[in-house]
Amino acid sequence: MAKSNLTRKDLADAVADQLGLARTTCSDIVDAFFDSMKSTLTNGEPIKIVHFGTFTLRDKNPRNGRNPRTGESILIKKRQMVSFKPSKKLRERVNE
């Protein structure tokens, strides 16, 4: 059984099918949604989508790492990463 990724085009098609709008319009809606998410996270603010989950930024401390190709030790810099915590309803639905 081959698994595939859900793409922006798939999301736009689903919105178009459900709302009966043109695919280009729905593609613009999906792009605007993701642009809004990106700018919110870039500003350091969390995103909470009710009954879905919360996206937050998390600080990662610097640490020692190793280049797997050469075995050379390197320092991995301090950075931020996006973290997702699913809502209780989403967790329950996934685990059914």
N, CA, C and O atoms as a GROMACS GRO file, in nm:
protein
  384
    1MET      N    1   0.084  -0.117   0.000
    1MET     CA    2   0.000   0.000   0.000
    1MET      C    3   0.089   0.124   0.000
    1MET      O    4   0.164   0.147   0.096
    2ALA      N    5   0.083   0.202  -0.104
    2ALA     CA    6   0.165   0.322  -0.116
    2ALA      C    7   0.097   0.439  -0.045
    2ALA      O    8  -0.023   0.463  -0.062
    3LYS      N    9   0.175   0.511   0.034
    3LYS     CA   10   0.123   0.629   0.102
    3LYS      C   11   0.169   0.752   0.026
    3LYS      O   12   0.279   0.754  -0.029
    4SER      N   13   0.085   0.853   0.023
    4SER     CA   14   0.124   0.976  -0.044
    4SER      C   15   0.106   1.093   0.052
    4SER      O   16   0.035   1.083   0.152
    5ASN      N   17   0.171   1.201   0.020
    5ASN     CA   18   0.161   1.322   0.101
    5ASN      C   19   0.039   1.403   0.060
    5ASN      O   20  -0.005   1.398  -0.055
    6LEU      N   21  -0.014   1.477   0.155
    6LEU     CA   22  -0.121   1.571   0.127
    6LEU      C   23  -0.055   1.701   0.081
    6LEU      O   24   0.021   1.761   0.157
    7THR      N   25  -0.083   1.744  -0.039
    7THR     CA   26  -0.018   1.862  -0.096
    7THR      C   27  -0.110   1.983  -0.091
    7THR      O   28  -0.229   1.972  -0.060
    8ARG      N   29  -0.052   2.099  -0.121
    8ARG     CA   30  -0.132   2.222  -0.127
    8ARG      C   31  -0.239   2.209  -0.234
    8ARG      O   32  -0.351   2.257  -0.217
    9LYS      N   33  -0.205   2.145  -0.344
    9LYS     CA   34  -0.303   2.125  -0.451
    9LYS      C   35  -0.419   2.038  -0.402
    9LYS      O   36  -0.535   2.066  -0.433
   10ASP      N   37  -0.388   1.933  -0.327
   10ASP     CA   38  -0.493   1.847  -0.270
   10ASP      C   39  -0.585   1.927  -0.178
   10ASP      O   40  -0.707   1.910  -0.181
   11LEU      N   41  -0.526   2.013  -0.096
   11LEU     CA   42  -0.606   2.097  -0.006
   11LEU      C   43  -0.695   2.192  -0.086
   11LEU      O   44  -0.813   2.208  -0.055
   12ALA      N   45  -0.639   2.255  -0.189
   12ALA     CA   46  -0.716   2.348  -0.272
   12ALA      C   47  -0.830   2.273  -0.342
   12ALA      O   48  -0.941   2.325  -0.352
   13ASP      N   49  -0.804   2.152  -0.390
   13ASP     CA   50  -0.908   2.073  -0.455
   13ASP      C   51  -1.020   2.037  -0.356
   13ASP      O   52  -1.138   2.041  -0.392
   14ALA      N   53  -0.984   2.003  -0.234
   14ALA     CA   54  -1.084   1.969  -0.133
   14ALA      C   55  -1.171   2.090  -0.099
   14ALA      O   56  -1.292   2.077  -0.084
   15VAL      N   57  -1.109   2.208  -0.087
   15VAL     CA   58  -1.185   2.331  -0.060
   15VAL      C   59  -1.278   2.361  -0.177
   15VAL      O   60  -1.394   2.397  -0.157
   16ALA      N   61  -1.228   2.346  -0.298
   16ALA     CA   62  -1.309   2.372  -0.418
   16ALA      C   63  -1.428   2.277  -0.426
   16ALA      O   64  -1.539   2.319  -0.459
   17ASP      N   65  -1.405   2.150  -0.395
   17ASP     CA   66  -1.514   2.052  -0.400
   17ASP      C   67  -1.620   2.083  -0.294
   17ASP      O   68  -1.740   2.068  -0.319
   18GLN      N   69  -1.575   2.126  -0.177
   18GLN     CA   70  -1.670   2.150  -0.069
   18GLN      C   71  -1.745   2.282  -0.084
   18GLN      O   72  -1.864   2.291  -0.051
   19LEU      N   73  -1.677   2.386  -0.135
   19LEU     CA   74  -1.741   2.517  -0.145
   19LEU      C   75  -1.795   2.549  -0.283
   19LEU      O   76  -1.872   2.643  -0.299
   20GLY      N   77  -1.755   2.472  -0.383
   20GLY     CA   78  -1.803   2.496  -0.518
   20GLY      C   79  -1.741   2.619  -0.583
   20GLY      O   80  -1.801   2.678  -0.673
   21LEU      N   81  -1.622   2.658  -0.538
   21LEU     CA   82  -1.553   2.774  -0.596
   21LEU      C   83  -1.452   2.727  -0.699
   21LEU      O   84  -1.422   2.608  -0.709
   22ALA      N   85  -1.399   2.822  -0.775
   22ALA     CA   86  -1.298   2.791  -0.875
   22ALA      C   87  -1.170   2.740  -0.807
   22ALA      O   88  -1.137   2.785  -0.697
   23ARG      N   89  -1.101   2.649  -0.871
   23ARG     CA   90  -0.979   2.591  -0.814
   23ARG      C   91  -0.871   2.697  -0.791
   23ARG      O   92  -0.798   2.690  -0.693
   24THR      N   93  -0.860   2.795  -0.880
   24THR     CA   94  -0.760   2.900  -0.863
   24THR      C   95  -0.792   2.985  -0.741
   24THR      O   96  -0.701   3.025  -0.668
   25THR      N   97  -0.919   3.014  -0.719
   25THR     CA   98  -0.960   3.090  -0.601
   25THR      C   99  -0.927   3.012  -0.474
   25THR      O  100  -0.876   3.068  -0.377
   26CYS      N  101  -0.956   2.884  -0.475
   26CYS     CA  102  -0.928   2.800  -0.358
   26CYS      C  103  -0.779   2.785  -0.334
   26CYS      O  104  -0.734   2.777  -0.220
   27SER      N  105  -0.702   2.781  -0.441
   27SER     CA  106  -0.557   2.776  -0.428
   27SER      C  107  -0.505   2.903  -0.360
   27SER      O  108  -0.415   2.897  -0.277
   28ASP      N  109  -0.563   3.018  -0.397
   28ASP     CA  110  -0.525   3.144  -0.334
   28ASP      C  111  -0.564   3.145  -0.186
   28ASP      O  112  -0.491   3.200  -0.103
   29ILE      N  113  -0.678   3.086  -0.152
   29ILE     CA  114  -0.723   3.078  -0.012
   29ILE      C  115  -0.624   2.994   0.069
   29ILE      O  116  -0.584   3.034   0.179
   30VAL      N  117  -0.586   2.879   0.017
   30VAL     CA  118  -0.492   2.791   0.087
   30VAL      C  119  -0.357   2.861   0.103
   30VAL      O  120  -0.296   2.854   0.210
   31ASP      N  121  -0.310   2.928  -0.002
   31ASP     CA  122  -0.183   3.001   0.007
   31ASP      C  123  -0.190   3.112   0.110
   31ASP      O  124  -0.094   3.132   0.186
   32ALA      N  125  -0.302   3.184   0.115
   32ALA     CA  126  -0.318   3.292   0.213
   32ALA      C  127  -0.318   3.236   0.355
   32ALA      O  128  -0.262   3.297   0.446
   33PHE      N  129  -0.380   3.121   0.375
   33PHE     CA  130  -0.382   3.056   0.506
   33PHE      C  131  -0.240   3.022   0.552
   33PHE      O  132  -0.202   3.052   0.665
   34PHE      N  133  -0.162   2.959   0.464
   34PHE     CA  134  -0.025   2.922   0.500
   34PHE      C  135   0.064   3.044   0.518
   34PHE      O  136   0.151   3.045   0.605
   35ASP      N  137   0.044   3.148   0.438
   35ASP     CA  138   0.121   3.272   0.454
   35ASP      C  139   0.093   3.335   0.590
   35ASP      O  140   0.184   3.385   0.657
   36SER      N  141  -0.034   3.332   0.631
   36SER     CA  142  -0.072   3.385   0.762
   36SER      C  143  -0.007   3.304   0.873
   36SER      O  144   0.039   3.362   0.972
   37MET      N  145  -0.004   3.172   0.860
   37MET     CA  146   0.059   3.087   0.959
   37MET      C  147   0.209   3.118   0.968
   37MET      O  148   0.265   3.129   1.077
   38LYS      N  149   0.273   3.130   0.852
   38LYS     CA  150   0.417   3.158   0.850
   38LYS      C  151   0.450   3.290   0.918
   38LYS      O  152   0.543   3.298   0.998
   39SER      N  153   0.373   3.394   0.886
   39SER     CA  154   0.403   3.525   0.944
   39SER      C  155   0.377   3.526   1.094
   39SER      O  156   0.451   3.590   1.169
   40THR      N  157   0.275   3.456   1.140
   40THR     CA  158   0.246   3.448   1.283
   40THR      C  159   0.359   3.378   1.358
   40THR      O  160   0.405   3.425   1.462
   41LEU      N  161   0.405   3.264   1.304
   41LEU     CA  162   0.515   3.192   1.369
   41LEU      C  163   0.645   3.271   1.362
   41LEU      O  164   0.724   3.269   1.456
   42THR      N  165   0.668   3.340   1.252
   42THR     CA  166   0.788   3.422   1.236
   42THR      C  167   0.791   3.533   1.341
   42THR      O  168   0.899   3.572   1.386
   43ASN      N  169   0.674   3.583   1.379
   43ASN     CA  170   0.665   3.686   1.483
   43ASN      C  171   0.676   3.628   1.624
   43ASN      O  172   0.672   3.702   1.722
   44GLY      N  173   0.690   3.497   1.635
   44GLY     CA  174   0.706   3.433   1.764
   44GLY      C  175   0.577   3.403   1.837
   44GLY      O  176   0.579   3.369   1.955
   45GLU      N  177   0.464   3.415   1.769
   45GLU     CA  178   0.334   3.392   1.831
   45GLU      C  179   0.287   3.249   1.805
   45GLU      O  180   0.312   3.195   1.696
   46PRO      N  181   0.220   3.187   1.902
   46PRO     CA  182   0.166   3.052   1.879
   46PRO      C  183   0.039   3.058   1.793
   46PRO      O  184  -0.027   3.161   1.785
   47ILE      N  185   0.006   2.945   1.732
   47ILE     CA  186  -0.117   2.933   1.652
   47ILE      C  187  -0.200   2.822   1.714
   47ILE      O  188  -0.154   2.708   1.724
   48LYS      N  189  -0.322   2.856   1.755
   48LYS     CA  190  -0.411   2.755   1.812
   48LYS      C  191  -0.530   2.739   1.719
   48LYS      O  192  -0.604   2.835   1.693
   49ILE      N  193  -0.548   2.618   1.668
   49ILE     CA  194  -0.662   2.585   1.583
   49ILE      C  195  -0.749   2.489   1.663
   49ILE      O  196  -0.711   2.375   1.689
   50VAL      N  197  -0.866   2.537   1.702
   50VAL     CA  198  -0.956   2.460   1.789
   50VAL      C  199  -0.991   2.327   1.725
   50VAL      O  200  -1.019   2.320   1.605
   51HIS      N  201  -0.990   2.222   1.805
   51HIS     CA  202  -1.020   2.084   1.764
   51HIS      C  203  -0.915   2.028   1.669
   51HIS      O  204  -0.937   1.923   1.609
   52PHE      N  205  -0.801   2.095   1.652
   52PHE     CA  206  -0.693   2.043   1.569
   52PHE      C  207  -0.563   2.038   1.647
   52PHE      O  208  -0.505   1.930   1.664
   53GLY      N  209  -0.515   2.154   1.696
   53GLY     CA  210  -0.392   2.154   1.773
   53GLY      C  211  -0.329   2.291   1.781
   53GLY      O  212  -0.386   2.390   1.735
   54THR      N  213  -0.209   2.296   1.840
   54THR     CA  214  -0.138   2.420   1.860
   54THR      C  215   0.003   2.410   1.804
   54THR      O  216   0.075   2.314   1.831
   55PHE      N  217   0.043   2.511   1.725
   55PHE     CA  218   0.178   2.524   1.674
   55PHE      C  219   0.249   2.629   1.758
   55PHE      O  220   0.198   2.739   1.776
   56THR      N  221   0.367   2.595   1.810
   56THR     CA  222   0.445   2.690   1.888
   56THR      C  223   0.591   2.683   1.843
   56THR      O  224   0.633   2.588   1.778
   57LEU      N  225   0.666   2.788   1.880
   57LEU     CA  226   0.810   2.787   1.858
   57LEU      C  227   0.877   2.738   1.984
   57LEU      O  228   0.838   2.776   2.095
   58ARG      N  229   0.977   2.655   1.968
   58ARG     CA  230   1.050   2.600   2.082
   58ARG      C  231   1.198   2.627   2.062
   58ARG      O  232   1.252   2.607   1.953
   59ASP      N  233   1.265   2.673   2.167
   59ASP     CA  234   1.408   2.699   2.160
   59ASP      C  235   1.485   2.568   2.180
   59ASP      O  236   1.454   2.489   2.268
   60LYS      N  237   1.586   2.548   2.096
   60LYS     CA  238   1.675   2.432   2.110
   60LYS      C  239   1.812   2.486   2.150
   60LYS      O  240   1.865   2.576   2.085
   61ASN      N  241   1.869   2.432   2.256
   61ASN     CA  242   2.000   2.474   2.303
   61ASN      C  243   2.109   2.420   2.211
   61ASN      O  244   2.090   2.321   2.141
   62PRO      N  245   2.226   2.487   2.211
   62PRO     CA  246   2.336   2.434   2.132
   62PRO      C  247   2.382   2.300   2.189
   62PRO      O  248   2.372   2.276   2.310
   63ARG      N  249   2.433   2.214   2.102
   63ARG     CA  250   2.480   2.083   2.148
   63ARG      C  251   2.588   2.032   2.055
   63ARG      O  252   2.604   2.081   1.943
   64ASN      N  253   2.661   1.934   2.102
   64ASN     CA  254   2.763   1.872   2.020
   64ASN      C  255   2.699   1.768   1.930
   64ASN      O  256   2.610   1.694   1.972
   65GLY      N  257   2.745   1.763   1.807
   65GLY     CA  258   2.697   1.665   1.712
   65GLY      C  259   2.813   1.603   1.638
   65GLY      O  260   2.929   1.634   1.666
   66ARG      N  261   2.782   1.517   1.542
   66ARG     CA  262   2.887   1.450   1.467
   66ARG      C  263   2.845   1.440   1.322
   66ARG      O  264   2.731   1.405   1.292
   67ASN      N  265   2.937   1.472   1.232
   67ASN     CA  266   2.912   1.455   1.090
   67ASN      C  267   2.918   1.305   1.061
   67ASN      O  268   3.023   1.245   1.078
   68PRO      N  269   2.807   1.243   1.018
   68PRO     CA  270   2.807   1.098   0.999
   68PRO      C  271   2.900   1.053   0.886
   68PRO      O  272   2.945   0.938   0.885
   69ARG      N  273   2.927   1.140   0.792
   69ARG     CA  274   3.013   1.104   0.680
   69ARG      C  275   3.160   1.098   0.719
   69ARG      O  276   3.233   1.006   0.683
   70THR      N  277   3.202   1.202   0.794
   70THR     CA  278   3.345   1.213   0.827
   70THR      C  279   3.377   1.175   0.970
   70THR      O  280   3.492   1.148   1.003
   71GLY      N  281   3.278   1.172   1.056
   71GLY     CA  282   3.300   1.144   1.197
   71GLY      C  283   3.348   1.265   1.275
   71GLY      O  284   3.375   1.256   1.395
   72GLU      N  285   3.359   1.380   1.208
   72GLU     CA  286   3.408   1.503   1.270
   72GLU      C  287   3.304   1.558   1.368
   72GLU      O  288   3.185   1.561   1.339
   73SER      N  289   3.352   1.601   1.486
   73SER     CA  290   3.264   1.663   1.585
   73SER      C  291   3.234   1.807   1.543
   73SER      O  292   3.323   1.879   1.499
   74ILE      N  293   3.109   1.847   1.559
   74ILE     CA  294   3.068   1.983   1.526
   74ILE      C  295   2.977   2.035   1.636
   74ILE      O  296   2.919   1.957   1.711
   75LEU      N  297   2.964   2.167   1.643
   75LEU     CA  298   2.872   2.229   1.738
   75LEU      C  299   2.746   2.268   1.661
   75LEU      O  300   2.752   2.345   1.565
   76ILE      N  301   2.633   2.215   1.704
   76ILE     CA  302   2.505   2.252   1.644
   76ILE      C  303   2.456   2.375   1.717
   76ILE      O  304   2.442   2.374   1.839
   77LYS      N  305   2.432   2.482   1.642
   77LYS     CA  306   2.399   2.612   1.700
   77LYS      C  307   2.262   2.613   1.768
   77LYS      O  308   2.176   2.529   1.742
   78LYS      N  309   2.245   2.712   1.855
   78LYS     CA  310   2.116   2.737   1.918
   78LYS      C  311   2.018   2.777   1.807
   78LYS      O  312   2.052   2.853   1.717
   79ARG      N  313   1.895   2.725   1.814
   79ARG     CA  314   1.798   2.754   1.709
   79ARG      C  315   1.657   2.738   1.763
   79ARG      O  316   1.636   2.694   1.876
   80GLN      N  317   1.561   2.776   1.681
   80GLN     CA  318   1.420   2.757   1.714
   80GLN      C  319   1.361   2.656   1.618
   80GLN      O  320   1.404   2.644   1.503
   81MET      N  321   1.261   2.584   1.666
   81MET     CA  322   1.191   2.489   1.580
   81MET      C  323   1.041   2.499   1.606
   81MET      O  324   0.998   2.541   1.713
   82VAL      N  325   0.965   2.461   1.507
   82VAL     CA  326   0.819   2.461   1.520
   82VAL      C  327   0.778   2.330   1.584
   82VAL      O  328   0.821   2.222   1.542
   83SER      N  329   0.694   2.340   1.685
   83SER     CA  330   0.644   2.223   1.757
   83SER      C  331   0.492   2.220   1.741
   83SER      O  332   0.426   2.324   1.744
   84PHE      N  333   0.437   2.099   1.724
   84PHE     CA  334   0.292   2.083   1.711
   84PHE      C  335   0.242   1.992   1.822
   84PHE      O  336   0.295   1.883   1.844
   85LYS      N  337   0.138   2.038   1.891
   85LYS     CA  338   0.073   1.956   1.993
   85LYS      C  339  -0.071   1.936   1.949
   85LYS      O  340  -0.148   2.032   1.945
   86PRO      N  341  -0.110   1.813   1.917
   86PRO     CA  342  -0.246   1.789   1.872
   86PRO      C  343  -0.347   1.807   1.984
   86PRO      O  344  -0.315   1.788   2.102
   87SER      N  345  -0.469   1.846   1.946
   87SER     CA  346  -0.576   1.861   2.045
   87SER      C  347  -0.621   1.723   2.093
   87SER      O  348  -0.591   1.621   2.030
   88LYS      N  349  -0.692   1.722   2.203
   88LYS     CA  350  -0.743   1.597   2.258
   88LYS      C  351  -0.835   1.527   2.158
   88LYS      O  352  -0.829   1.405   2.142
   89LYS      N  353  -0.921   1.605   2.092
   89LYS     CA  354  -1.014   1.545   1.996
   89LYS      C  355  -0.940   1.483   1.877
   89LYS      O  356  -0.979   1.376   1.830
   90LEU      N  357  -0.834   1.549   1.829
   90LEU     CA  358  -0.757   1.494   1.717
   90LEU      C  359  -0.686   1.367   1.760
   90LEU      O  360  -0.685   1.268   1.686
   91ARG      N  361  -0.626   1.368   1.879
   91ARG     CA  362  -0.557   1.247   1.929
   91ARG      C  363  -0.654   1.131   1.941
   91ARG      O  364  -0.622   1.019   1.902
   92GLU      N  365  -0.773   1.157   1.994
   92GLU     CA  366  -0.874   1.050   2.008
   92GLU      C  367  -0.916   0.996   1.873
   92GLU      O  368  -0.931   0.875   1.856
   93ARG      N  369  -0.935   1.085   1.777
   93ARG     CA  370  -0.980   1.042   1.644
   93ARG      C  371  -0.873   0.961   1.572
   93ARG      O  372  -0.904   0.862   1.505
   94VAL      N  373  -0.747   1.001   1.586
   94VAL     CA  374  -0.636   0.928   1.524
   94VAL      C  375  -0.621   0.790   1.586
   94VAL      O  376  -0.589   0.694   1.516
   95ASN      N  377  -0.645   0.781   1.715
   95ASN     CA  378  -0.625   0.654   1.787
   95ASN      C  379  -0.746   0.563   1.787
   95ASN      O  380  -0.743   0.459   1.853
   96GLU      N  381  -0.852   0.599   1.717
   96GLU     CA  382  -0.971   0.512   1.709
   96GLU      C  383  -0.939   0.383   1.639
   96GLU      O  384  -1.026   0.298   1.624
   0.00000   0.00000   0.00000
